[in-house]
Amino acid sequence: MTGAPATFARLRARHPRFTYEDYAVERTGDALRLTFSFTMAPDLAFAPTTTLRGIDAERLATIPREGLDGLAFHLGLIELLSYWKTACAPEIVIKAGSLDAGQVEWWRDLVLHGMREFFFVNGIDFHRDDLFTIVTTPRTGRPTARVEPALADAEDLVLVSGGKDSALTLEHLRESGRGVRALFLNPAPAARDVARVAGVERSVVVERTLDPAMLALNAQGYLNGHTPFSAYLAFLGALCAVVHGHRNVIVSNERSCDEPAAHYLGAEVIHQYSKTYRFEALVASYVRRHLAADARFWSLLRPLYELQVVKLFSAHPRQFPVFRSCNRGSKTNAWCGDCAKCLSIYTALYPFVAEEQARAIFGQDLFARADLVPLARSLAGLTETRPLECVGAVDETLAAFHLSHAKAAATGRPLPPVLAWFAADVAPGRPDLGATAARILADWSDRHGVPPAYAEALRARLSRPRG
């Protein structure tokens, strides 16, 4: 046994138990600070924090302590995955609060689906019966309960990342006359910028601090990889909705999030599983049943493909200078120009904006980069594994290449390398792509949780002539 599987076996033997010991909720001024206490036998401890800024003291006073505890406890449950994954201890002990048998199964399902990319990258057999067990031995004297106070409809709480998706959601809701409040988590400049450009003046700011001890373990060779970050956002959204009094917590995940990037041990590997419709429906039901009866968690863009999202987004050129969807460049607020996400968005956007606008956004013409052809092949589904990034589904990616090729060919100029590859190696075998593009751009999925009035407004926008 060599490589990651050997490391997995060694670390599990060394660290047989991971325990969610406790959590603390402390109000300091207008901030609410949550501290989580985790241990990993025999000798490791972690204490990450999450801080909500701008708390209304009067509103907070209306929330029963056991309801606030329930929200904090659950945020700790999703937080613990970032620390458990370092060694994948075979036993996860929950002392900080109580879970019934149905809840234990719900969390087990989340780990098996939401951590599948992590298991795939690290060569871990997630089918093994002894992968992990969840043991509940809750402390006494710390009851938790579902929160019942009514939440308001007047203003929607929207998670904002700074990418095209959340930018479109903000622009659409504002133009539809909705009151909007942005929810920022450790906001990058782009997140604040797209909200500002969309005219969103109110916000909730949350600071999440990882324990440096976990980062030190990663540097020492402990296991690392993807965790279901969007699941963290869902539980954070529920907490913020109750604390700040909002019924609707809105995210911006489209239907393309459901497509797998790879297959592993007979199962699909979906990048960011917690952006899928399956998870959205499961967590929305869980939140209503166990945390906040009146809260609603849903994605506005779920009925749409990413290509449709990009087309709608292209009608908001004021966002072009500020939005950023590149993970690699997020720390410098830039597009790296080298990753799958950059090429995917460039390809989808190119048919709907002027060439000079596309180049201005990315700082270069990505189609002119011959070195990106292998990445284009992967995006098009011509390799065993697609990029582990939030990119368009295979058919819509091919449709985007088709539309981009048609636009570039109409100029009469020689095709740039990426589109020349498409014209030579893909287009001849896919004469259906024109029809595929038309179908995708007009499609609407009924697998969503969008409330009727919101769905009607979005569908009307989809069918509206651009101009």
C-alpha positions in Angstrom: 0.0 0.0 0.0 1.5 3.3 -1.1 0.5 7.0 -1.5 -2.7 8.4 -0.1 -4.4 5.1 0.8 -1.4 4.2 3.0 -1.5 7.7 4.6 -5.3 7.2 5.2 -4.7 3.8 6.9 -1.8 5.2 9.0 -3.7 8.3 10.2 -6.9 6.4 11.1 -4.9 4.0 13.2 -3.2 6.9 15.0 -6.4 8.9 15.4 -9.3 6.5 16.1 -11.8 9.1 17.4 -13.0 12.6 16.5 -15.2 14.3 19.0 -17.4 17.4 18.7 -17.0 18.4 22.3 -18.9 21.6 22.7 -19.7 25.1 21.3 -20.0 28.5 22.8 -22.2 31.4 21.8 -21.1 34.8 23.0 -22.4 38.3 22.2 -19.9 41.1 22.3 -21.2 44.5 21.3 -23.0 44.1 18.0 -21.2 40.8 17.2 -22.2 37.2 17.9 -19.2 34.9 18.2 -19.5 31.1 17.9 -16.6 29.0 19.0 -16.5 25.2 18.3 -14.5 22.7 20.3 -13.3 19.6 18.5 -10.7 17.0 19.7 -9.1 14.2 17.8 -7.7 11.4 19.9 -5.1 11.1 21.3 -3.7 14.6 21.4 -5.2 17.1 19.0 -7.7 19.9 19.6 -9.3 22.5 17.4 -11.3 25.7 18.1 -12.5 27.4 15.0 -14.7 30.5 15.2 -17.5 32.1 13.3 -18.5 35.7 14.0 -21.7 37.5 12.9 -21.3 41.3 12.7 -24.0 43.9 13.0 -26.4 42.1 15.3 -29.6 43.8 16.4 -29.8 43.3 20.1 -33.6 43.7 20.2 -34.1 41.0 17.6 -31.6 38.7 19.2 -33.5 39.0 22.5 -36.6 37.5 20.9 -34.8 34.3 20.0 -35.1 31.5 22.6 -31.7 30.4 23.9 -32.4 26.8 23.0 -33.2 27.8 19.4 -30.0 29.8 19.1 -28.1 26.8 20.5 -29.7 24.5 18.0 -28.5 26.7 15.1 -25.0 27.0 16.6 -24.8 23.3 17.3 -25.7 22.5 13.7 -23.2 24.9 12.2 -20.6 23.1 14.3 -21.7 19.8 12.8 -20.9 21.0 9.3 -17.7 22.8 10.4 -16.3 19.6 11.9 -15.9 17.9 8.5 -13.0 20.2 7.7 -11.1 18.9 10.7 -12.3 15.2 10.7 -11.1 14.8 7.1 -7.4 15.3 8.1 -7.3 11.8 9.5 -10.8 10.3 8.7 -11.1 8.9 12.3 -13.3 5.8 12.2 -15.5 7.1 15.1 -17.2 10.5 15.1 -18.6 11.3 18.6 -21.2 14.0 19.1 -21.2 15.4 22.6 -22.1 19.0 21.9 -25.8 18.3 21.3 -28.3 15.6 20.5 -29.3 13.9 17.2 -32.0 11.3 16.7 -31.6 8.3 14.5 -33.1 10.0 11.5 -30.7 13.0 11.9 -27.7 10.7 12.2 -28.6 9.0 8.9 -29.1 12.4 7.3 -25.6 13.5 8.3 -24.1 10.2 7.3 -25.7 10.7 3.8 -24.2 14.1 3.6 -20.7 12.8 4.4 -20.9 10.0 1.9 -22.2 12.3 -0.9 -20.6 15.6 0.0 -17.2 14.2 0.7 -17.1 11.9 -2.4 -14.7 14.2 -4.3 -12.4 14.1 -1.3 -12.6 10.3 -1.2 -12.0 10.1 -5.0 -8.9 12.4 -4.9 -7.4 10.6 -1.9 -8.2 7.0 -3.2 -10.5 6.2 -0.2 -13.1 3.4 -0.5 -16.2 5.1 0.7 -18.2 1.9 0.5 -16.3 0.2 3.3 -18.5 -0.5 6.3 -15.9 0.8 8.8 -15.3 4.1 7.1 -17.0 6.0 10.0 -19.7 5.7 12.6 -21.5 8.6 14.2 -22.0 8.1 17.9 -24.2 10.5 19.9 -23.5 11.0 23.6 -24.8 14.5 24.2 -24.0 16.5 27.2 -26.8 17.1 29.7 -28.2 20.5 30.3 -27.9 21.8 26.8 -31.3 21.4 25.1 -31.8 22.6 21.5 -35.0 23.3 19.7 -36.5 24.5 16.5 -37.0 28.2 16.3 -40.6 29.3 15.9 -40.6 33.2 15.7 -42.0 34.5 12.4 -39.5 35.7 9.7 -40.1 38.5 7.3 -40.7 38.5 3.6 -39.9 42.1 2.9 -36.2 41.6 2.3 -34.5 38.5 0.9 -31.1 37.4 2.3 -28.8 36.5 -0.7 -25.5 34.8 -0.4 -23.0 36.7 -2.5 -19.7 35.3 -3.7 -18.8 37.9 -6.4 -19.3 35.5 -9.3 -21.6 35.8 -12.3 -24.3 33.7 -10.6 -24.8 35.8 -7.5 -24.4 39.0 -9.5 -27.3 37.9 -11.8 -29.4 37.0 -8.8 -28.9 40.4 -7.2 -29.6 42.2 -10.5 -32.7 40.2 -11.1 -34.2 40.6 -7.7 -33.5 44.3 -7.6 -35.1 44.8 -11.0 -38.1 42.7 -9.8 -38.6 45.2 -7.0 -37.5 42.9 -4.2 -35.8 44.1 -1.1 -32.3 42.5 -0.9 -29.7 42.1 1.8 -26.4 40.6 0.9 -24.8 37.9 3.0 -21.0 37.9 2.9 -18.7 35.3 4.3 -15.1 36.5 4.5 -16.0 38.7 1.6 -13.5 39.1 -1.3 -13.5 42.5 -3.0 -15.6 41.1 -5.9 -18.4 40.1 -3.5 -18.7 43.6 -2.2 -18.3 45.1 -5.6 -21.1 43.2 -7.4 -23.5 44.0 -4.5 -22.5 47.7 -4.7 -22.9 47.8 -8.5 -26.3 46.1 -8.2 -27.4 48.8 -5.7 -27.6 46.5 -2.7 -27.0 48.7 0.4 -27.7 46.4 3.3 -25.5 43.4 4.2 -24.7 40.8 6.8 -21.0 40.2 7.2 -19.7 36.9 8.7 -16.1 36.0 9.5 -15.1 32.4 9.6 -11.7 31.6 11.0 -10.1 28.2 10.6 -8.0 26.8 13.4 -4.3 27.2 12.4 -3.7 23.7 14.0 -5.6 22.2 11.1 -3.6 24.1 8.5 -0.4 22.9 10.2 -1.6 19.3 9.9 -2.1 19.8 6.2 1.5 21.0 5.9 2.6 17.9 7.7 1.0 15.6 5.2 -2.4 14.9 6.8 -5.2 14.4 4.4 -6.7 17.4 2.6 -9.3 18.0 -0.1 -12.8 19.2 -0.8 -15.5 19.4 1.8 -19.2 20.4 1.1 -18.7 24.1 1.5 -22.1 25.0 0.2 -23.6 22.9 3.0 -21.7 25.1 5.4 -23.3 28.1 3.7 -26.8 26.5 4.0 -26.5 26.2 7.8 -24.9 29.6 8.1 -27.8 31.0 6.0 -30.3 29.4 8.4 -28.5 31.0 11.4 -28.3 34.4 9.8 -31.9 34.2 8.6 -33.1 33.7 12.2 -30.7 36.2 13.8 -31.6 38.9 11.3 -35.2 38.0 10.7 -35.4 36.9 7.0 -37.6 34.2 5.7 -35.9 33.6 2.4 -32.2 32.6 2.1 -31.4 32.6 -1.6 -28.3 31.0 -3.3 -27.4 31.0 -7.0 -26.8 27.4 -8.0 -28.0 26.4 -11.5 -29.0 22.9 -12.8 -25.6 22.3 -14.3 -24.3 21.7 -10.7 -26.0 18.2 -10.9 -23.6 16.9 -13.6 -20.9 14.5 -12.4 -17.2 15.3 -13.1 -16.1 11.7 -12.7 -17.1 8.2 -11.7 -15.4 6.3 -8.8 -16.1 2.9 -7.4 -19.4 2.7 -9.4 -20.7 6.1 -8.2 -20.9 9.6 -9.5 -18.4 12.2 -8.3 -20.1 15.6 -8.4 -18.0 18.6 -7.7 -19.6 20.6 -4.9 -22.4 18.0 -4.3 -23.9 20.5 -1.9 -24.8 22.7 -4.8 -27.0 20.0 -6.3 -30.8 20.0 -6.3 -30.8 16.8 -4.2 -28.9 18.5 -1.4 -30.9 21.7 -1.7 -34.2 19.8 -1.2 -32.8 17.8 1.6 -31.3 20.7 3.6 -34.4 22.9 3.0 -36.5 20.2 4.6 -34.0 19.6 7.4 -33.8 23.3 8.3 -37.6 23.6 8.5 -38.0 20.5 10.6 -35.1 20.9 13.0 -33.9 24.5 13.0 -36.3 27.2 11.9 -39.9 26.3 10.9 -40.4 29.5 8.9 -37.1 29.6 7.0 -36.9 28.9 3.3 -33.6 27.9 1.6 -33.6 27.8 -2.2 -31.6 28.6 -5.3 -33.1 31.2 -7.7 -31.2 29.9 -10.7 -31.9 26.2 -10.3 -34.3 26.0 -13.3 -31.5 27.2 -15.6 -28.4 25.8 -17.3 -25.2 27.8 -16.8 -25.3 28.9 -20.4 -28.7 30.5 -19.8 -27.4 32.2 -16.7 -24.4 33.6 -18.7 -26.7 34.9 -21.4 -28.9 36.7 -18.8 -25.9 38.0 -17.0 -24.5 39.4 -20.3 -27.4 41.9 -20.2 -25.7 43.6 -17.2 -22.5 45.0 -18.6 -22.0 47.2 -15.5 -21.0 44.0 -13.7 -18.3 43.1 -16.2 -15.5 45.1 -14.6 -16.1 43.8 -11.1 -17.4 40.2 -11.1 -14.9 37.4 -10.5 -15.5 33.6 -10.8 -11.9 32.4 -10.8 -11.0 30.5 -7.6 -7.3 30.7 -8.3 -7.3 34.4 -8.7 -9.7 35.2 -5.8 -6.9 36.3 -3.4 -5.7 38.9 -5.9 -9.2 39.7 -7.3 -8.2 38.7 -10.8 -8.8 36.1 -13.5 -5.9 33.7 -13.7 -6.7 32.8 -17.3 -5.2 29.3 -16.9 -7.9 27.3 -15.1 -11.0 25.4 -16.2 -13.3 28.0 -14.7 -11.8 30.8 -16.6 -12.0 29.0 -19.9 -15.5 27.7 -19.2 -16.9 31.2 -18.5 -15.0 32.8 -21.4 -16.5 30.2 -23.8 -20.0 30.7 -22.4 -19.8 34.5 -22.4 -18.1 35.0 -25.8 -21.3 34.4 -27.9 -23.3 37.1 -26.0 -20.8 40.0 -25.7 -18.6 41.9 -28.0 -15.2 40.4 -28.6 -13.5 43.4 -27.0 -15.7 43.1 -23.9 -14.7 39.4 -23.5 -11.0 40.3 -23.8 -11.4 43.3 -21.4 -13.0 41.1 -18.7 -10.3 38.4 -18.8 -7.3 40.6 -19.9 -6.7 38.4 -22.9 -8.2 36.3 -25.6 -8.3 32.8 -24.1 -9.2 31.2 -27.5 -5.8 32.4 -28.7 -4.1 30.2 -26.2 -3.1 26.9 -27.9 -1.9 25.6 -24.5 -5.6 25.6 -23.4 -6.7 23.1 -25.9 -6.2 20.1 -23.5 -8.3 22.0 -21.0 -11.0 22.6 -23.6 -11.0 18.8 -24.4 -11.6 18.1 -20.7 -14.5 20.6 -20.5 -16.0 19.1 -23.6 -16.1 15.7 -21.9 -13.4 14.1 -24.1 -11.2 13.0 -21.1 -11.9 10.4 -18.5 -12.4 13.0 -15.8 -13.7 16.5 -16.2 -12.3 19.4 -14.2 -13.2 19.3 -10.5 -14.6 22.9 -10.8 -18.0 24.5 -11.1 -18.2 24.5 -14.9 -21.0 24.0 -17.5 -22.4 20.5 -18.2 -20.9 18.7 -21.3 -23.8 19.4 -23.7 -24.0 23.1 -22.9 -20.2 23.4 -23.0 -20.3 21.9 -26.5 -23.1 24.3 -27.4 -21.1 27.2 -26.1 -18.1 26.2 -28.2 -20.5 25.9 -31.2 -21.9 29.4 -30.7 -18.4 30.8 -30.2 -17.1 29.1 -33.3 -20.0 30.4 -35.4 -19.5 33.9 -34.1 -15.7 33.8 -34.8 -16.1 32.2 -38.2 -18.5 34.9 -39.3 -15.8 37.5 -39.0 -13.8 35.9 -41.9 -10.6 35.9 -39.8 -8.6 32.8 -39.2 -9.9 30.9 -36.2 -7.9 31.1 -33.0 -6.3 27.8 -31.8 -9.0 26.7 -29.3 -11.8 27.3 -31.8 -9.7 25.8 -34.6 -9.4 22.6 -32.5 -13.2 22.6 -32.0 -13.8 23.1 -35.8 -11.5 20.3 -36.8 -12.0 17.7 -34.0 -15.5 18.2 -32.6 -17.8 20.0 -34.9 -17.8 17.5 -37.8 -19.1 14.7 -35.6 -21.7 16.9 -33.9 -24.0 18.4 -36.5 -26.7 18.6 -33.9 -25.0 21.3 -31.8 -27.0 24.2 -33.3 -30.2 22.5 -32.2 -28.7 21.6 -28.9 -27.8 25.2 -28.2 -31.3 26.4 -29.1 -32.9 23.8 -26.9 -30.6 24.6 -23.9 -31.2 28.3 -24.2 -35.0 27.9 -24.2 -35.2 25.1 -21.5 -36.7 25.3 -18.1 -36.4 22.7 -15.4 -39.3 22.0 -13.0 -36.9 20.4 -10.5 -36.5 23.5 -8.2 -37.7 25.0 -5.0 -38.2 28.5 -6.3 -41.5 30.0 -5.0 -44.1 30.6 -7.7 -43.9 34.4 -7.9 -40.1 34.3 -8.2 -40.2 31.5 -10.8 -42.7 33.4 -12.9 -40.5 36.6 -12.9 -37.4 34.6 -13.8 -39.1 32.7 -16.6 -40.4 35.9 -18.0 -36.9 37.3 -18.1 -35.7 34.2 -19.8 -38.1 34.6 -22.7 -37.6 38.4 -23.0 -35.8 39.5 -26.1 -32.3 40.8 -25.3 -31.6 44.3 -26.3 
